[in-house]
């Protein structure tokens, strides 16, 4: 088995627009109203042996946020408000010479939430932040919605566009307490519940990128996560340095994954929900961050040691297995140096364990076609990911009404060829053996940016 390099083109981006209105209602009550439009497009193009393959999907959101800040007294600072999002999710569909183009109907949904949060200064040393969020997610019509149990179709219903279908309502409480031990150190602990109604489906293989987003539906329930955490913080050298450490444990419900042997097809009318199974998950770990907050050289170093697992009946003999996004090590180093009032330099270094994937462990031939056999779910790893980015910023002298700056940077300075996908195929040079083909993106990316404020 050996490594080779392939060419793949991708085009993704997020078009956004925001209109915000701030107002002072009285000396204690402030309002912030935001209208936000977002259009996320994801396109992938592959070519091999004169064949082309394209994959595209889209998430379009119209978002209204109304936030209030109420300074109720010396001990209470209360925030409350609402949010309303209209989602249009266009499922992944394929086109190209090797597939038949089959456009898919977009899915519509309406997500609403009410929240309230109080930052309560209980004593000079104890601060408590507590609150709750009520989330509501409604499936809207415009398509046929199937209901599955363990991949078996049990019901089907067509909803006309504009009609309300299934609605999920969840309460998300949260509380965090911070106790200042002395002038330089403190401890904290907390609990929170979060729900997620947009779900990322990830292929456990290391082949073509077939990740896609779907919304909660008649079969797919909101993912729910309950997290507890305990942390310690300490300042050093007159608060010039800060060290934070935190351990956490997260329990998750309604986790989603493809069943064994799932037929992931984007060029037919097949419903991807028929290929899904559901179960539980857990995540736990240690997070460390050290900061330098003053002087010409500032920055931070953060490190996370973690584990993320799932347990879903029908996968991995019903035992715990690595989630696709499980990363044992995750390191970030950020530094900024202010040379003089006009010039500053910054650098970023990232390192993380490769994503958990499933590599083939054997193969056989059927009707002239090679069929690969796979090991336990997500028991293998992509190569480790790391890169370094460098940039310089120049801020010329400016007047009070106008301020501009130039930024010059290089993404991935030393040209690390991080693996985007790895595919396996018969080795034409050595019959009977297998070779791995690695696709990498973005070796060096220079950039120039001009920013201005007025």
C-alpha positions in Angstrom: 0.0 0.0 0.0 1.4 3.4 -0.9 0.3 7.1 -0.9 -0.5 9.1 -4.0 -2.1 12.5 -4.6 -5.4 13.3 -6.4 -6.9 16.6 -7.6 -10.3 17.7 -6.2 -12.0 21.1 -6.5 -14.3 22.5 -3.8 -16.3 25.6 -3.6 -18.1 26.5 -0.4 -19.0 29.7 1.3 -21.5 31.6 3.4 -23.2 34.7 2.1 -24.5 36.8 5.0 -26.2 40.1 5.6 -27.1 41.7 8.9 -29.3 44.7 9.8 -29.1 45.7 13.5 -30.9 48.3 15.5 -29.8 49.2 19.0 -32.0 51.4 21.3 -32.0 52.7 24.9 -35.5 52.3 26.3 -34.5 53.8 29.7 -31.5 54.0 31.9 -31.8 50.3 32.9 -33.3 48.6 29.8 -31.5 48.2 26.4 -32.8 46.6 23.2 -30.9 45.0 20.3 -32.8 43.9 17.3 -31.1 42.0 14.5 -32.3 40.7 11.1 -29.8 38.2 9.6 -29.7 36.4 6.3 -27.4 33.5 5.7 -26.9 31.3 2.6 -24.4 28.4 3.0 -23.4 26.6 -0.2 -21.2 23.5 -0.3 -20.0 22.1 -3.7 -17.5 19.3 -4.3 -16.2 18.2 -7.7 -14.2 15.0 -8.4 -12.7 13.7 -11.6 -11.1 10.3 -12.3 -10.6 8.3 -15.5 -12.5 10.8 -17.6 -15.5 10.6 -15.2 -16.8 13.6 -13.3 -18.8 13.7 -10.1 -20.3 16.8 -8.4 -22.0 17.1 -5.0 -23.8 20.1 -3.8 -26.1 21.2 -0.9 -27.4 24.4 0.6 -28.7 25.9 3.9 -30.6 29.2 3.7 -31.7 31.0 6.8 -33.8 34.0 7.6 -33.1 35.0 11.2 -34.8 37.4 13.6 -33.2 38.1 17.1 -34.6 40.4 19.7 -32.4 40.8 22.8 -33.0 42.9 25.9 -30.5 43.8 28.7 -32.0 44.8 32.0 -29.8 46.1 34.8 -32.3 45.3 37.6 -30.0 46.3 40.5 -26.5 46.1 41.9 -26.7 42.3 42.1 -28.7 41.3 39.0 -28.0 41.8 35.3 -30.7 40.1 33.3 -30.8 39.3 29.6 -33.9 37.9 27.9 -35.3 37.8 24.4 -36.4 35.6 21.5 -35.1 34.2 18.2 -36.9 33.0 15.1 -35.2 31.2 12.2 -36.8 30.0 8.9 -34.7 27.2 7.5 -34.5 26.0 3.9 -32.3 23.0 3.6 -31.5 21.6 0.2 -30.3 18.0 0.7 -27.1 16.8 -1.0 -27.6 15.9 -4.7 -25.2 14.6 -7.3 -24.5 15.2 -10.9 -21.8 14.1 -13.4 -21.0 11.6 -16.1 -21.2 8.6 -13.8 -24.6 9.4 -12.2 -28.0 10.5 -13.2 -29.0 14.0 -12.0 -31.9 13.9 -9.6 -32.8 17.2 -8.0 -34.2 16.8 -4.4 -36.9 18.8 -2.8 -35.8 21.4 -0.2 -36.9 20.9 3.3 -38.5 23.8 5.3 -38.6 24.3 9.0 -39.2 27.0 11.6 -37.1 27.2 14.7 -38.1 29.5 17.6 -36.7 30.1 21.1 -37.4 32.2 24.2 -34.6 32.7 26.8 -33.9 34.4 30.0 -30.5 34.7 31.9 -29.5 36.3 35.2 -26.0 37.2 36.2 -26.3 37.3 39.9 -23.6 38.6 42.2 -24.6 36.7 45.4 -21.6 37.9 47.5 -18.3 39.6 47.0 -16.7 36.3 46.1 -19.6 34.3 44.6 -21.2 34.9 41.2 -24.0 32.7 39.8 -25.1 32.8 36.2 -28.4 30.9 35.6 -31.2 30.8 33.1 -33.2 28.7 30.7 -34.0 28.6 27.0 -37.2 27.2 25.6 -36.6 25.9 22.0 -39.3 24.9 19.5 -38.7 23.3 16.1 -41.5 22.8 13.6 -41.3 20.7 10.5 -43.0 22.6 7.6 -44.7 21.1 4.5 -43.5 21.0 0.9 -42.4 17.3 0.8 -43.2 13.7 1.7 -42.1 12.8 5.2 -41.4 9.1 6.0 -41.2 7.6 9.5 -38.7 4.7 10.1 -38.1 2.3 12.9 -34.6 0.9 12.7 -34.5 1.7 9.0 -37.9 0.1 8.3 -40.6 2.3 6.9 -43.7 2.5 9.2 -45.6 5.5 7.9 -45.5 8.2 5.2 -47.2 11.6 5.0 -47.2 14.3 2.4 -47.5 17.9 3.8 -48.5 20.8 1.6 -46.1 23.7 1.6 -46.9 26.1 4.5 -48.5 23.4 6.6 -47.2 22.6 10.1 -46.0 19.0 10.7 -44.3 17.6 13.8 -43.1 20.1 16.4 -40.4 19.4 19.1 -40.3 21.5 22.3 -37.4 21.3 24.7 -36.4 23.2 27.8 -32.7 24.0 28.2 -31.7 25.0 31.8 -28.2 26.1 32.7 -26.3 27.3 35.7 -22.7 28.3 36.4 -21.2 29.3 39.7 -17.8 31.1 40.1 -16.2 31.4 43.5 -13.2 33.7 44.0 -10.8 32.1 46.5 -8.5 35.1 46.7 -7.2 37.9 44.6 -5.5 35.7 42.0 -7.5 32.4 41.9 -11.0 31.1 41.6 -13.0 27.9 41.0 -16.1 27.3 38.9 -18.6 24.6 38.2 -21.7 24.4 36.0 -24.4 22.4 34.3 -26.1 23.0 31.0 -28.5 21.4 28.6 -28.4 22.1 24.8 -30.5 20.9 21.9 -29.6 20.7 18.3 -32.1 20.6 15.4 -29.7 20.6 12.4 -27.7 17.4 12.1 -24.5 16.6 10.3 -24.3 13.1 8.7 -20.7 12.0 8.3 -19.6 9.0 6.3 -17.3 6.8 8.5 -15.2 5.9 5.5 -12.2 8.0 4.4 -13.4 8.3 0.8 -15.3 10.9 -1.0 -16.7 13.7 1.1 -20.4 12.9 1.5 -21.2 14.8 4.7 -24.5 16.5 4.6 -26.9 18.5 6.8 -30.4 17.5 7.6 -33.1 19.0 10.0 -35.1 17.2 12.6 -38.1 15.4 11.0 -40.6 12.7 11.8 -37.8 10.2 12.2 -34.9 12.3 13.3 -35.3 13.8 16.8 -33.4 16.8 18.2 -30.0 15.9 19.7 -29.8 16.6 23.4 -26.6 17.1 25.4 -26.3 17.5 29.2 -22.9 18.7 30.3 -21.3 19.2 33.7 -17.9 20.9 34.2 -15.5 22.0 37.0 -12.7 24.4 36.5 -9.9 26.4 38.2 -8.4 29.7 37.2 -5.3 31.6 38.5 -3.5 34.8 37.5 0.2 35.4 37.8 2.7 38.3 37.8 0.1 41.1 38.5 -2.5 39.6 36.1 -0.1 39.6 33.2 -0.5 35.8 32.9 -3.5 33.6 33.3 -4.0 29.8 33.6 -7.3 28.0 33.2 -8.0 24.3 33.6 -11.4 22.6 33.2 -12.7 19.0 33.1 -16.1 18.2 31.6 -18.4 15.3 31.0 -21.2 15.4 28.4 -24.1 12.9 28.0 -25.9 12.9 24.7 -29.2 11.6 23.5 -30.6 10.9 20.0 -27.2 10.6 18.3 -27.3 9.7 14.6 -25.1 7.5 12.4 -25.4 5.5 9.2 -26.2 1.8 9.7 -23.7 -0.9 8.6 -23.6 -1.2 4.8 -25.6 2.0 4.3 -26.3 2.8 0.7 -25.5 6.5 0.5 -26.9 7.6 -2.8 -27.3 11.2 -4.1 -28.5 10.6 -7.6 -31.8 8.8 -6.8 -34.9 9.7 -4.8 -33.8 7.4 -1.9 -34.5 8.8 1.5 -31.3 9.1 3.5 -33.3 8.7 6.8 -33.9 5.0 5.9 -30.1 4.5 6.3 -29.9 5.9 9.8 -29.8 4.5 13.3 -30.1 6.3 16.6 -28.5 5.9 20.1 -26.6 7.7 22.7 -23.2 9.4 23.1 -20.7 10.6 25.6 -17.8 13.0 25.6 -15.3 13.9 28.3 -12.0 15.6 28.6 -9.5 18.1 30.1 -9.1 21.7 28.7 -6.0 23.8 29.5 -5.3 27.4 28.4 -2.5 29.7 29.3 -2.6 33.4 28.3 -0.2 36.3 28.2 -2.4 39.4 28.4 0.0 42.4 28.3 3.2 43.6 26.8 4.4 43.8 23.2 4.1 40.0 22.9 0.6 38.6 23.8 -1.2 35.4 23.0 -2.3 32.0 24.4 -1.6 28.3 24.3 -4.6 25.9 24.5 -4.7 22.2 24.7 -7.6 19.7 24.9 -7.3 16.0 25.8 -10.7 14.5 25.0 -12.8 11.4 24.0 -16.1 11.4 22.1 -18.0 8.1 21.7 -21.3 6.7 20.5 -23.3 3.6 21.4 -26.0 2.7 18.8 -27.7 -0.7 18.5 -26.8 -2.2 15.2 -23.4 -0.7 15.0 -20.1 -2.1 16.3 -21.8 -5.1 18.0 -23.8 -2.6 20.1 -20.6 -1.4 21.9 -19.1 2.0 22.3 -17.1 3.3 19.4 -15.3 6.5 18.4 -17.4 9.3 17.0 -16.2 10.7 13.7 -15.2 14.0 15.3 -13.3 12.3 18.1 -9.9 13.9 18.5 -7.6 12.8 21.3 -5.3 15.8 21.1 -6.1 19.4 20.0 -3.4 22.1 20.4 -3.5 25.8 19.4 -0.8 28.4 19.8 -1.6 32.0 19.0 0.9 34.9 19.3 0.8 38.6 18.4 3.7 41.0 18.5 3.2 44.8 18.4 6.4 46.1 16.8 5.3 49.8 16.9 2.0 51.7 16.6 1.8 51.0 12.9 3.0 47.4 12.5 1.9 44.2 14.3 2.7 40.5 13.5 0.8 37.4 14.4 1.1 33.7 14.1 -1.1 30.6 14.5 -0.1 27.0 14.9 -2.7 24.2 15.0 -2.2 20.5 15.7 -4.9 17.8 16.2 -5.3 14.1 16.0 -6.8 12.9 12.8 -10.6 12.2 12.6 -11.7 8.7 13.4 -12.5 6.7 10.2 -13.0 3.2 9.0 -10.3 1.7 6.7 -10.7 -1.6 4.8 -9.0 -4.6 6.3 -9.6 -7.0 3.4 -11.1 -7.4 -0.1 -12.6 -9.9 -2.4 -13.7 -9.9 -6.1 -17.3 -10.3 -7.2 -18.3 -10.3 -10.9 -15.1 -8.7 -11.8 -15.5 -5.9 -9.2 -13.4 -5.4 -6.1 -15.4 -5.4 -2.8 -13.6 -4.1 0.3 -14.3 -5.4 3.8 -14.1 -3.1 6.7 -13.1 -3.2 10.4 -14.9 -2.0 13.4 -16.6 1.4 13.0 -14.2 4.4 13.3 -11.4 2.2 14.6 -8.8 3.9 12.4 -7.4 7.4 12.1 -6.7 9.9 9.3 -3.2 11.4 9.5 -2.7 14.1 12.1 -3.6 17.6 11.0 -1.3 20.5 11.6 -0.4 23.9 9.9 1.0 27.3 10.7 -0.4 30.7 9.5 1.6 34.0 9.6 0.3 37.5 9.0 1.3 41.2 9.3 -0.9 44.2 9.8 -0.1 47.8 8.9 -2.2 50.6 10.3 -1.2 54.0 8.8 -2.0 57.3 10.6 -5.7 58.1 10.4 -8.1 60.9 11.2 -10.9 60.6 13.7 -13.6 59.9 11.1 -11.8 57.3 9.0 -9.5 54.4 10.0 -8.0 51.8 7.6 -5.5 48.9 7.8 -3.7 46.5 5.5 -3.2 42.8 6.4 -0.8 40.5 4.6 -0.8 36.8 5.4 0.1 33.2 4.4 -2.1 30.2 5.2 -0.2 27.0 5.8 3.3 28.5 5.7 5.3 25.3 5.4 2.9 23.7 2.9 1.6 20.8 5.0 -0.4 18.5 2.7 -3.1 17.6 5.2 -5.3 14.7 4.2 -8.8 15.7 3.0 -9.8 12.3 1.8 -8.2 8.9 1.4 -9.5 6.3 -1.0 -8.5 2.7 -1.6 -8.2 0.9 -4.9 -6.5 -2.0 -6.6 -2.8 -1.3 -7.3 -2.4 -1.7 -11.1 1.4 -2.0 -10.8 1.2 -4.8 -8.2 -1.8 -7.0 -8.8 -3.3 -8.4 -5.6 -2.3 -5.4 -3.5 -4.1 -2.2 -2.6 -3.0 1.4 -2.8 -4.3 4.4 -0.9 -4.9 7.7 -2.7 -4.8 10.8 -0.6 -6.4 14.1 -1.6 -5.1 17.3 0.0 -6.3 20.9 -0.2 -4.7 24.4 0.3 -0.9 23.9 0.5 -0.1 27.6 0.5 -2.7 30.4 0.4 -1.5 34.0 0.4 -4.0 36.8 1.2 -4.2 40.5 1.3 -7.0 42.3 3.1 -7.9 46.0 3.5 -10.2 47.0 6.4 -11.7 50.4 7.1 -14.0 51.9 9.6 -15.8 55.2 9.5 
